[in-house]
Amino acid sequence: MMQLTARQRLLMTFTFFSMFFGAGNLIFPPFVGAQAGAATPAAATGFIVSAVGLPILGVLAVTFAGGFDRLAGRVSPRFAALMGLAIILTIGPCFAIPRTATTSFEMMVTPFVADAGSSAGRTLAQLAYSLTFFALAFVFAQHPERLSKVLGRFMGPILLALIAVLFVACLVHGVGTPAAPSGDYAVNQTARGFLDGYQTMDLLAALYFGIVISANVRAQGVADEAQVRRETAFAGLGTGVLLVVVYGVLSYVGVVSGAFARIDPRTDTGATVLTNLTSSLFGHVGTAFLGVVFVIACLNVCTGLICTCATYFHERFPIVAGRAVSYRTWQAVFTVFSFNVSNAGLSAIIKVSVPVLAALYPIAIVLVLLSLAHRAFGARFGRVYGWTVLLVAISSFATCVASLAVVFGGSVPWLETVLALLPLQRYQLGWVAPAAIGVAIGVVDSLLRGSRPRA
């Protein structure tokens, strides 16, 4: 039985890392370090547990379940189809893909055109930038099974090298006396870090990135599906190690930045932290350097997302209205759609994305946790999946509705009152109690009905 060599496994790891590591992954850890200051080790630990631990557990859960459809199918086939479609559209053309172009534009181009030129000129610059950005992503995503040749061999290592340069510059500069914890990190730094890591939403992407990695493993000559799953799991674990190291480095970068340029947690972001640091260390060259880092990170993620979405739709919808639709056609559809969204009305979509993601993420978490305990628990009490997901979905979608009302300038007082009764709701963990109740009901229901074990 053929297996990958150490060099090939490293290549798969770099590919996986490049697909995960985008603008949000660059912004959050420095923001944690800048706010937590002297308490950064505790805050970074909480962040890493949720921002790395959950996604990698998701990769392992999906890989050994035989794919997301089989995992979610333990609830029901219809749920698997609807949840899969919701995740793909969320991490794809509706939110994540357009944001890669917009965010990298803000970091690479805006600092150099903000003060020079009219609003129309800026709009034209963004249009030109987005066109170039998506054209490159389209070219790179032509062959998803060869993605390792682009991301694994070149883009991933280049991104890591640029982050290393930034880290070395911070080491040379020195941190001096770390700032005192401030903002959300004034107290309970570990818990706050965990919640901010939760907001990266990488778990949703992890549930489907395995599609592309598996295709790349097969392209290396591995034919046995059990070995393909093992190699995908190895790549996931390697990616986890890389993410832990990089998040630790970027948290330290945030501490250095916060030591000589304090931020306002209410208005500033991780991008502000990085901009302050690079401009102080390198001047205008630093601003350009940071822009290059963002462009590479965003282009990597955009390419991986286009591959993932196009592969999913090609496998799920190979025929539409009686006509065969190729992978290349779906790829073009997602690229063009994302290009249009990135240049029109994206700010409103971003505001909407937070509550939508908050509705999907708890469901993904409980699916992964149940899958990891499947042999010892879930397989014996098959109805646990349905009850747990049902109750978590009710609470998380109710939270989504309440949040969307606020986004659009309204409110649903009675719903907010009911949600406030849930333990941990103020920490965005109101779904935990319904999950526990769902597990209990599922166990009792399985015993009463004598449900058969699930595969």
Disulfide bonds with the S-S distance in Angstrom:
none
